[in-house]
Amino acid sequence: MKVTEIMHLAAAILTLSALFGYINHRWLKFPHTIGLVIIALLASLGTIAVDAAVPGMALGSAVTGLVSRIDFTETLMKGMLSLLLFAGAMHVDLDDLASRKWAIASMATAGVLISTAIIGYGGYLLLGLLGLPVPLAWCLVFGALISPTDPVAVLGILKTVHVPKSLEAKIAGESLFNDGVGVVVFSILVAIASGEVVGPVGIFEMFLVETVGGALIGLGLGYAAFRALRSIDEHNLEVLITLALVFLVASVAEALHASAPIGAVVAGLLIGNHGTRFAMSEKTADHVRKFWSLLDEILNSVLFLIIGFEVLTLALDANLMFAAVLAIPLVLLARLVSVAAPIGLLRVRETFTRGAVAVLTWGGLRGGISVALALSLPPGPSKNTILAITYAVVIFSIIVQGLSIGRVVARFVR
């Protein structure tokens, strides 16, 4: 894509983000990211309706052409995600995470695997009954891509809902780490479903390199940045150092086949906690926080706008829409089991907030990462089915669960 095309595309996306954000803030009053998804989704459906009523206008083709020029998987997974995760991790208290490490670790690992299995086998039976046969291996791939909660969506909602601090730490911590684990599980299952021979040793090596390797890269480069920040006091330069850190972590992780998301989270936790406390003046820390808060808001706006428009790229029929609707309770059931099982075992040694299972289940939002992973699947007969079901779950999660999580908290916690 030429530079001028990139500029035109960026102008269109940012203008629509600003316009829809203004409409939402001025009249609709939804949380910002949810409002953008709703307005973009309505605009997409309106475009489809206009095309059906006046085919000669070809409005849908024009908008679809714009959306199709965005490589959503590359844009999110290799561009925006590390920036968003670093920004989110910077605002999470490391002491709170450490005090709840076992609950977070169990939900981000065992919870993802439990959910993947339930959704994979349940989806295989469900789709078979509906006359949409998808091989079990690809149903498990769907389970892997839809099981992790989306840190971007989750952290965005936590800004608008008052949740007890202990419970907020679990929600935020799980969402920051389980997407990295989910991406690794997804990659392994895609390789198996595609016919590659991957033995237990190969799976263990891939998992170890991705997760531990990503964490070590984030920790090592984060510590180097920390030392640089501590040796100076110039807020503009220190902001630049943090920005360079994120891109360097992502580049090194990509080159070494490690997890860039996990690296970004570890680096963000280090800079957001020890960095702001021990390596920055109060003035610099304020500038750094404000910079990443603004960048987080801009990238979130763009991301959720694109999610709302992705409906135009789907090929749907009645059977597929019915399957997509039925997949929603299946995913929620899997989420319930994957949360309740680890918490049930840990209650022997830990005390959990009243209503923790209900809030963690309903607050486990899915978002752009699931859509990006579905779009990254290799071409094949199962891809459109998986993509449509993924999109339905994500839209329900963002809009319905996102708008009602406050009432769930009020009902089960307070």
KEMI-152703 format. One record per residue (C-alpha): residue in one letter; x, y, z. Coordinates in nm, 3 decimals. Layout:
+-----+---------+---------+---------+
: res :    east :   north :      up :
+-----+---------+---------+---------+
:   A :       X :       Y :       Z :
...
+-----+---------+---------+---------+
***
This chain:
+-----+---------+---------+---------+
: res :    east :   north :      up :
+-----+---------+---------+---------+
:   M :   0.000 :   0.000 :   0.000 :
:   K :   0.137 :   0.341 :  -0.100 :
:   V :   0.197 :   0.617 :   0.155 :
:   T :  -0.084 :   0.829 :   0.006 :
:   E :  -0.326 :   0.535 :   0.036 :
:   I :  -0.223 :   0.483 :   0.397 :
:   M :  -0.283 :   0.852 :   0.465 :
:   H :  -0.629 :   0.843 :   0.303 :
:   L :  -0.720 :   0.527 :   0.495 :
:   A :  -0.596 :   0.675 :   0.825 :
:   A :  -0.789 :   0.996 :   0.755 :
:   A :  -1.111 :   0.798 :   0.697 :
:   I :  -1.071 :   0.581 :   1.008 :
:   L :  -0.972 :   0.863 :   1.244 :
:   T :  -1.245 :   1.092 :   1.110 :
:   L :  -1.512 :   0.825 :   1.159 :
:   S :  -1.373 :   0.745 :   1.505 :
:   A :  -1.395 :   1.113 :   1.603 :
:   L :  -1.741 :   1.158 :   1.445 :
:   F :  -1.891 :   0.844 :   1.601 :
:   G :  -1.723 :   0.925 :   1.933 :
:   Y :  -1.879 :   1.272 :   1.925 :
:   I :  -2.225 :   1.130 :   1.846 :
:   N :  -2.195 :   0.883 :   2.132 :
:   H :  -2.063 :   1.139 :   2.382 :
:   R :  -2.318 :   1.403 :   2.280 :
:   W :  -2.634 :   1.193 :   2.259 :
:   L :  -2.605 :   0.818 :   2.324 :
:   K :  -2.391 :   0.829 :   2.643 :
:   F :  -2.265 :   0.470 :   2.614 :
:   P :  -1.914 :   0.384 :   2.734 :
:   H :  -1.686 :   0.514 :   2.459 :
:   T :  -1.566 :   0.189 :   2.302 :
:   I :  -1.907 :   0.020 :   2.325 :
:   G :  -2.069 :   0.326 :   2.168 :
:   L :  -1.827 :   0.310 :   1.875 :
:   V :  -1.904 :  -0.059 :   1.814 :
:   I :  -2.281 :   0.005 :   1.826 :
:   I :  -2.270 :   0.303 :   1.589 :
:   A :  -2.032 :   0.130 :   1.345 :
:   L :  -2.247 :  -0.184 :   1.355 :
:   L :  -2.563 :   0.019 :   1.286 :
:   A :  -2.383 :   0.198 :   1.002 :
:   S :  -2.284 :  -0.140 :   0.858 :
:   L :  -2.639 :  -0.275 :   0.880 :
:   G :  -2.769 :   0.050 :   0.732 :
:   T :  -2.528 :   0.011 :   0.441 :
:   I :  -2.653 :  -0.343 :   0.379 :
:   A :  -3.015 :  -0.220 :   0.391 :
:   V :  -2.947 :   0.064 :   0.144 :
:   D :  -2.774 :  -0.180 :  -0.093 :
:   A :  -3.076 :  -0.412 :  -0.077 :
:   A :  -3.319 :  -0.125 :  -0.142 :
:   V :  -3.113 :   0.058 :  -0.407 :
:   P :  -2.864 :  -0.190 :  -0.559 :
:   G :  -2.735 :   0.063 :  -0.810 :
:   M :  -2.578 :   0.278 :  -0.539 :
:   A :  -2.316 :   0.009 :  -0.459 :
:   L :  -2.267 :   0.172 :  -0.117 :
:   G :  -2.181 :  -0.161 :   0.042 :
:   S :  -1.909 :  -0.227 :  -0.214 :
:   A :  -1.749 :   0.110 :  -0.143 :
:   V :  -1.749 :   0.060 :   0.234 :
:   T :  -1.644 :  -0.306 :   0.205 :
:   G :  -1.357 :  -0.196 :  -0.018 :
:   L :  -1.241 :   0.041 :   0.256 :
:   V :  -1.265 :  -0.225 :   0.528 :
:   S :  -1.096 :  -0.493 :   0.315 :
:   R :  -0.792 :  -0.269 :   0.268 :
:   I :  -0.724 :  -0.303 :   0.641 :
:   D :  -0.537 :  -0.622 :   0.726 :
:   F :  -0.703 :  -0.655 :   1.065 :
:   T :  -0.484 :  -0.942 :   1.182 :
:   E :  -0.157 :  -0.766 :   1.096 :
:   T :  -0.283 :  -0.430 :   1.222 :
:   L :  -0.391 :  -0.562 :   1.561 :
:   M :  -0.167 :  -0.859 :   1.636 :
:   K :   0.160 :  -0.712 :   1.503 :
:   G :   0.087 :  -0.342 :   1.535 :
:   M :  -0.160 :  -0.219 :   1.792 :
:   L :  -0.175 :  -0.503 :   2.043 :
:   S :   0.165 :  -0.455 :   2.209 :
:   L :   0.097 :  -0.082 :   2.248 :
:   L :  -0.248 :  -0.148 :   2.398 :
:   L :  -0.121 :  -0.416 :   2.636 :
:   F :   0.170 :  -0.201 :   2.753 :
:   A :  -0.068 :   0.090 :   2.813 :
:   G :  -0.309 :  -0.133 :   3.004 :
:   A :  -0.038 :  -0.301 :   3.212 :
:   M :   0.106 :   0.036 :   3.314 :
:   H :  -0.210 :   0.112 :   3.512 :
:   V :  -0.225 :  -0.223 :   3.695 :
:   D :  -0.084 :  -0.247 :   4.047 :
:   L :   0.185 :  -0.515 :   4.053 :
:   D :   0.142 :  -0.576 :   4.428 :
:   D :  -0.228 :  -0.652 :   4.375 :
:   L :  -0.139 :  -0.898 :   4.098 :
:   A :   0.130 :  -1.068 :   4.308 :
:   S :  -0.107 :  -1.116 :   4.601 :
:   R :  -0.353 :  -1.298 :   4.371 :
:   K :  -0.098 :  -1.476 :   4.153 :
:   W :  -0.238 :  -1.827 :   4.194 :
:   A :  -0.592 :  -1.735 :   4.094 :
:   I :  -0.469 :  -1.532 :   3.796 :
:   A :  -0.222 :  -1.799 :   3.683 :
:   S :  -0.475 :  -2.082 :   3.708 :
:   M :  -0.745 :  -1.896 :   3.513 :
:   A :  -0.496 :  -1.777 :   3.250 :
:   T :  -0.362 :  -2.131 :   3.188 :
:   A :  -0.585 :  -2.415 :   3.308 :
:   G :  -0.893 :  -2.198 :   3.257 :
:   V :  -0.807 :  -2.137 :   2.890 :
:   L :  -0.746 :  -2.509 :   2.831 :
:   I :  -1.071 :  -2.612 :   3.002 :
:   S :  -1.270 :  -2.356 :   2.804 :
:   T :  -1.102 :  -2.459 :   2.476 :
:   A :  -1.200 :  -2.823 :   2.532 :
:   I :  -1.563 :  -2.748 :   2.627 :
:   I :  -1.618 :  -2.510 :   2.335 :
:   G :  -1.434 :  -2.736 :   2.089 :
:   Y :  -1.628 :  -3.053 :   2.166 :
:   G :  -1.956 :  -2.868 :   2.228 :
:   G :  -1.921 :  -2.674 :   1.903 :
:   Y :  -1.845 :  -2.993 :   1.712 :
:   L :  -2.174 :  -3.149 :   1.831 :
:   L :  -2.373 :  -2.828 :   1.781 :
:   L :  -2.253 :  -2.757 :   1.428 :
:   G :  -2.303 :  -3.121 :   1.329 :
:   L :  -2.667 :  -3.110 :   1.443 :
:   L :  -2.723 :  -2.793 :   1.240 :
:   G :  -2.582 :  -2.943 :   0.922 :
:   L :  -2.264 :  -2.735 :   0.934 :
:   P :  -2.003 :  -3.007 :   0.979 :
:   V :  -1.672 :  -2.862 :   1.093 :
:   P :  -1.391 :  -3.109 :   1.179 :
:   L :  -1.322 :  -3.149 :   1.550 :
:   A :  -0.969 :  -3.011 :   1.510 :
:   W :  -1.102 :  -2.684 :   1.370 :
:   C :  -1.373 :  -2.667 :   1.639 :
:   L :  -1.092 :  -2.687 :   1.897 :
:   V :  -0.916 :  -2.404 :   1.710 :
:   F :  -1.233 :  -2.199 :   1.752 :
:   G :  -1.233 :  -2.289 :   2.122 :
:   A :  -0.876 :  -2.163 :   2.154 :
:   L :  -0.933 :  -1.830 :   1.979 :
:   I :  -1.256 :  -1.747 :   2.165 :
:   S :  -1.154 :  -1.865 :   2.515 :
:   P :  -0.911 :  -1.589 :   2.620 :
:   T :  -1.073 :  -1.273 :   2.750 :
:   D :  -0.969 :  -0.962 :   2.559 :
:   P :  -0.755 :  -0.730 :   2.775 :
:   V :  -0.840 :  -0.427 :   2.562 :
:   A :  -1.216 :  -0.477 :   2.607 :
:   V :  -1.189 :  -0.583 :   2.973 :
:   L :  -0.964 :  -0.296 :   3.083 :
:   G :  -1.184 :  -0.051 :   2.893 :
:   I :  -1.494 :  -0.167 :   3.081 :
:   L :  -1.316 :  -0.163 :   3.419 :
:   K :  -1.272 :   0.214 :   3.371 :
:   T :  -1.650 :   0.258 :   3.375 :
:   V :  -1.759 :   0.010 :   3.645 :
:   H :  -1.676 :   0.013 :   4.017 :
:   V :  -1.548 :  -0.333 :   4.109 :
:   P :  -1.391 :  -0.428 :   4.446 :
:   K :  -1.012 :  -0.393 :   4.423 :
:   S :  -0.938 :  -0.760 :   4.487 :
:   L :  -1.177 :  -0.868 :   4.213 :
:   E :  -1.055 :  -0.599 :   3.972 :
:   A :  -0.698 :  -0.729 :   4.008 :
:   K :  -0.809 :  -1.082 :   3.914 :
:   I :  -1.008 :  -0.962 :   3.611 :
:   A :  -0.730 :  -0.735 :   3.485 :
:   G :  -0.448 :  -0.979 :   3.557 :
:   E :  -0.619 :  -1.272 :   3.389 :
:   S :  -0.707 :  -1.068 :   3.079 :
:   L :  -0.350 :  -0.940 :   3.045 :
:   F :  -0.192 :  -1.286 :   3.052 :
:   N :  -0.448 :  -1.530 :   2.914 :
:   D :  -0.445 :  -1.384 :   2.564 :
:   G :  -0.073 :  -1.469 :   2.533 :
:   V :  -0.146 :  -1.824 :   2.648 :
:   G :  -0.449 :  -1.842 :   2.418 :
:   V :  -0.246 :  -1.734 :   2.114 :
:   V :   0.009 :  -2.010 :   2.185 :
:   V :  -0.263 :  -2.275 :   2.222 :
:   F :  -0.427 :  -2.140 :   1.905 :
:   S :  -0.101 :  -2.167 :   1.708 :
:   I :  -0.045 :  -2.526 :   1.822 :
:   L :  -0.400 :  -2.634 :   1.736 :
:   V :  -0.390 :  -2.465 :   1.393 :
:   A :  -0.070 :  -2.654 :   1.314 :
:   I :  -0.235 :  -2.983 :   1.417 :
:   A :  -0.557 :  -2.906 :   1.227 :
:   S :  -0.354 :  -2.819 :   0.916 :
:   G :  -0.196 :  -3.164 :   0.921 :
:   E :   0.143 :  -3.081 :   1.067 :
:   V :   0.298 :  -3.344 :   1.292 :
:   V :   0.347 :  -3.182 :   1.631 :
:   G :   0.454 :  -3.417 :   1.911 :
:   P :   0.434 :  -3.355 :   2.285 :
:   V :   0.797 :  -3.238 :   2.296 :
:   G :   0.734 :  -2.991 :   2.014 :
:   I :   0.422 :  -2.857 :   2.186 :
:   F :   0.611 :  -2.813 :   2.515 :
:   E :   0.901 :  -2.637 :   2.342 :
:   M :   0.669 :  -2.402 :   2.153 :
:   F :   0.476 :  -2.319 :   2.471 :
:   L :   0.796 :  -2.262 :   2.669 :
:   V :   0.960 :  -2.040 :   2.405 :
:   E :   0.646 :  -1.833 :   2.352 :
:   T :   0.549 :  -1.775 :   2.715 :
:   V :   0.874 :  -1.782 :   2.913 :
:   G :   1.069 :  -1.633 :   2.624 :
:   G :   0.822 :  -1.346 :   2.589 :
:   A :   0.833 :  -1.276 :   2.963 :
:   L :   1.215 :  -1.274 :   2.969 :
:   I :   1.233 :  -1.040 :   2.670 :
:   G :   0.988 :  -0.799 :   2.836 :
:   L :   1.173 :  -0.820 :   3.166 :
:   G :   1.522 :  -0.778 :   3.018 :
:   L :   1.443 :  -0.489 :   2.784 :
:   G :   1.215 :  -0.334 :   3.044 :
:   Y :   1.496 :  -0.336 :   3.299 :
:   A :   1.734 :  -0.174 :   3.046 :
:   A :   1.476 :   0.100 :   2.986 :
:   F :   1.430 :   0.136 :   3.363 :
:   R :   1.804 :   0.198 :   3.409 :
:   A :   1.802 :   0.456 :   3.128 :
:   L :   1.500 :   0.634 :   3.277 :
:   R :   1.658 :   0.643 :   3.622 :
:   S :   1.973 :   0.813 :   3.491 :
:   I :   1.793 :   1.119 :   3.344 :
:   D :   1.510 :   1.359 :   3.417 :
:   E :   1.368 :   1.488 :   3.088 :
:   H :   1.000 :   1.401 :   3.043 :
:   N :   0.981 :   1.417 :   2.664 :
:   L :   1.282 :   1.191 :   2.621 :
:   E :   1.152 :   0.949 :   2.883 :
:   V :   0.819 :   0.923 :   2.704 :
:   L :   1.013 :   0.843 :   2.386 :
:   I :   1.211 :   0.572 :   2.569 :
:   T :   0.890 :   0.398 :   2.682 :
:   L :   0.751 :   0.412 :   2.328 :
:   A :   1.074 :   0.273 :   2.183 :
:   L :   1.066 :  -0.002 :   2.447 :
:   V :   0.732 :  -0.136 :   2.327 :
:   F :   0.836 :  -0.150 :   1.963 :
:   L :   1.170 :  -0.311 :   2.053 :
:   V :   1.002 :  -0.578 :   2.269 :
:   A :   0.760 :  -0.659 :   1.986 :
:   S :   1.038 :  -0.674 :   1.724 :
:   V :   1.271 :  -0.893 :   1.931 :
:   A :   0.987 :  -1.126 :   2.032 :
:   E :   0.878 :  -1.159 :   1.669 :
:   A :   1.235 :  -1.239 :   1.559 :
:   L :   1.279 :  -1.502 :   1.832 :
:   H :   0.929 :  -1.653 :   1.788 :
:   A :   0.834 :  -1.554 :   2.142 :
:   S :   0.510 :  -1.395 :   2.262 :
:   A :   0.511 :  -1.020 :   2.199 :
:   P :   0.188 :  -0.973 :   2.401 :
:   I :   0.340 :  -1.134 :   2.711 :
:   G :   0.659 :  -0.932 :   2.664 :
:   A :   0.460 :  -0.608 :   2.638 :
:   V :   0.262 :  -0.690 :   2.953 :
:   V :   0.575 :  -0.768 :   3.158 :
:   A :   0.750 :  -0.452 :   3.035 :
:   G :   0.438 :  -0.244 :   3.106 :
:   L :   0.406 :  -0.379 :   3.460 :
:   L :   0.773 :  -0.305 :   3.528 :
:   I :   0.766 :   0.053 :   3.393 :
:   G :   0.421 :   0.131 :   3.531 :
:   N :   0.514 :   0.023 :   3.882 :
:   H :   0.888 :   0.034 :   3.957 :
:   G :   0.959 :   0.275 :   3.672 :
:   T :   0.716 :   0.545 :   3.779 :
:   R :   0.808 :   0.503 :   4.147 :
:   F :   1.187 :   0.481 :   4.136 :
:   A :   1.306 :   0.601 :   3.794 :
:   M :   1.092 :   0.908 :   3.723 :
:   S :   1.020 :   1.241 :   3.884 :
:   E :   0.655 :   1.317 :   3.962 :
:   K :   0.639 :   1.547 :   3.660 :
:   T :   0.780 :   1.283 :   3.425 :
:   A :   0.557 :   1.008 :   3.564 :
:   D :   0.255 :   1.231 :   3.504 :
:   H :   0.360 :   1.298 :   3.144 :
:   V :   0.423 :   0.928 :   3.078 :
:   R :   0.085 :   0.823 :   3.222 :
:   K :  -0.100 :   1.090 :   3.025 :
:   F :   0.078 :   0.999 :   2.700 :
:   W :  -0.008 :   0.630 :   2.731 :
:   S :  -0.363 :   0.707 :   2.842 :
:   L :  -0.416 :   0.922 :   2.531 :
:   L :  -0.256 :   0.668 :   2.298 :
:   D :  -0.465 :   0.393 :   2.457 :
:   E :  -0.785 :   0.593 :   2.396 :
:   I :  -0.698 :   0.665 :   2.031 :
:   L :  -0.603 :   0.304 :   1.950 :
:   N :  -0.910 :   0.171 :   2.132 :
:   S :  -1.131 :   0.402 :   1.928 :
:   V :  -0.981 :   0.281 :   1.600 :
:   L :  -0.993 :  -0.085 :   1.704 :
:   F :  -1.357 :  -0.091 :   1.811 :
:   L :  -1.464 :   0.110 :   1.508 :
:   I :  -1.307 :  -0.153 :   1.280 :
:   I :  -1.476 :  -0.433 :   1.478 :
:   G :  -1.814 :  -0.270 :   1.414 :
:   F :  -1.748 :  -0.252 :   1.039 :
:   E :  -1.616 :  -0.609 :   1.005 :
:   V :  -1.975 :  -0.739 :   0.973 :
:   L :  -1.966 :  -0.620 :   0.610 :
:   T :  -1.702 :  -0.880 :   0.526 :
:   L :  -1.906 :  -1.178 :   0.651 :
:   A :  -2.094 :  -1.420 :   0.425 :
:   L :  -2.403 :  -1.521 :   0.626 :
:   D :  -2.702 :  -1.750 :   0.578 :
:   A :  -2.989 :  -1.847 :   0.810 :
:   N :  -2.826 :  -2.169 :   0.930 :
:   L :  -2.499 :  -1.997 :   1.007 :
:   M :  -2.672 :  -1.713 :   1.192 :
:   F :  -2.862 :  -1.965 :   1.405 :
:   A :  -2.537 :  -2.146 :   1.486 :
:   A :  -2.376 :  -1.814 :   1.579 :
:   V :  -2.658 :  -1.736 :   1.822 :
:   L :  -2.639 :  -2.081 :   1.983 :
:   A :  -2.262 :  -2.049 :   2.023 :
:   I :  -2.309 :  -1.760 :   2.268 :
:   P :  -2.451 :  -1.969 :   2.559 :
:   L :  -2.194 :  -2.241 :   2.486 :
:   V :  -1.909 :  -1.992 :   2.526 :
:   L :  -2.065 :  -1.852 :   2.844 :
:   L :  -2.104 :  -2.204 :   2.987 :
:   A :  -1.740 :  -2.280 :   2.910 :
:   R :  -1.637 :  -1.953 :   3.073 :
:   L :  -1.840 :  -2.039 :   3.385 :
:   V :  -1.675 :  -2.380 :   3.422 :
:   S :  -1.325 :  -2.245 :   3.346 :
:   V :  -1.366 :  -1.983 :   3.621 :
:   A :  -1.552 :  -2.191 :   3.878 :
:   A :  -1.313 :  -2.489 :   3.865 :
:   P :  -0.989 :  -2.303 :   3.956 :
:   I :  -1.165 :  -2.084 :   4.212 :
:   G :  -1.330 :  -2.388 :   4.370 :
:   L :  -0.992 :  -2.556 :   4.416 :
:   L :  -0.824 :  -2.239 :   4.546 :
:   R :  -1.094 :  -2.162 :   4.804 :
:   V :  -0.911 :  -2.407 :   5.032 :
:   R :  -0.623 :  -2.157 :   5.069 :
:   E :  -0.767 :  -1.824 :   4.953 :
:   T :  -1.070 :  -1.607 :   5.029 :
:   F :  -1.259 :  -1.478 :   4.728 :
:   T :  -1.487 :  -1.178 :   4.697 :
:   R :  -1.859 :  -1.256 :   4.718 :
:   G :  -1.995 :  -1.305 :   4.365 :
:   A :  -1.647 :  -1.355 :   4.215 :
:   V :  -1.753 :  -1.641 :   3.986 :
:   A :  -2.054 :  -1.451 :   3.847 :
:   V :  -1.859 :  -1.131 :   3.783 :
:   L :  -1.558 :  -1.308 :   3.632 :
:   T :  -1.788 :  -1.512 :   3.407 :
:   W :  -1.995 :  -1.220 :   3.279 :
:   G :  -1.700 :  -0.980 :   3.278 :
:   G :  -1.487 :  -1.208 :   3.059 :
:   L :  -1.532 :  -1.000 :   2.745 :
:   R :  -1.411 :  -1.111 :   2.404 :
:   G :  -1.288 :  -0.856 :   2.152 :
:   G :  -1.056 :  -0.777 :   1.865 :
:   I :  -0.800 :  -1.047 :   1.941 :
:   S :  -1.054 :  -1.324 :   1.876 :
:   V :  -1.164 :  -1.160 :   1.548 :
:   A :  -0.801 :  -1.112 :   1.439 :
:   L :  -0.716 :  -1.477 :   1.510 :
:   A :  -1.024 :  -1.597 :   1.319 :
:   L :  -0.929 :  -1.379 :   1.021 :
:   S :  -0.574 :  -1.521 :   1.030 :
:   L :  -0.695 :  -1.878 :   0.971 :
:   P :  -0.576 :  -2.038 :   0.646 :
:   P :  -0.838 :  -2.049 :   0.365 :
:   G :  -1.064 :  -2.350 :   0.389 :
:   P :  -1.427 :  -2.466 :   0.413 :
:   S :  -1.440 :  -2.409 :   0.791 :
:   K :  -1.304 :  -2.053 :   0.798 :
:   N :  -1.625 :  -1.863 :   0.717 :
:   T :  -1.824 :  -2.063 :   0.976 :
:   I :  -1.564 :  -1.999 :   1.247 :
:   L :  -1.538 :  -1.630 :   1.155 :
:   A :  -1.916 :  -1.572 :   1.165 :
:   I :  -1.955 :  -1.748 :   1.501 :
:   T :  -1.656 :  -1.561 :   1.644 :
:   Y :  -1.797 :  -1.228 :   1.534 :
:   A :  -2.138 :  -1.301 :   1.691 :
:   V :  -1.982 :  -1.394 :   2.026 :
:   V :  -1.758 :  -1.085 :   2.022 :
:   I :  -2.043 :  -0.845 :   1.941 :
:   F :  -2.266 :  -0.998 :   2.211 :
:   S :  -1.978 :  -0.985 :   2.457 :
:   I :  -1.888 :  -0.621 :   2.395 :
:   I :  -2.240 :  -0.481 :   2.375 :
:   V :  -2.461 :  -0.700 :   2.597 :
:   Q :  -2.209 :  -0.809 :   2.859 :
:   G :  -2.023 :  -0.478 :   2.851 :
:   L :  -2.338 :  -0.273 :   2.910 :
:   S :  -2.475 :  -0.500 :   3.184 :
:   I :  -2.162 :  -0.584 :   3.387 :
:   G :  -2.239 :  -0.297 :   3.626 :
:   R :  -2.577 :  -0.452 :   3.710 :
:   V :  -2.414 :  -0.794 :   3.758 :
:   V :  -2.166 :  -0.643 :   4.003 :
:   A :  -2.449 :  -0.467 :   4.190 :
:   R :  -2.653 :  -0.789 :   4.203 :
:   F :  -2.387 :  -1.038 :   4.313 :
:   V :  -2.119 :  -0.836 :   4.495 :
:   R :  -2.282 :  -0.550 :   4.681 :
+-----+---------+---------+---------+
***
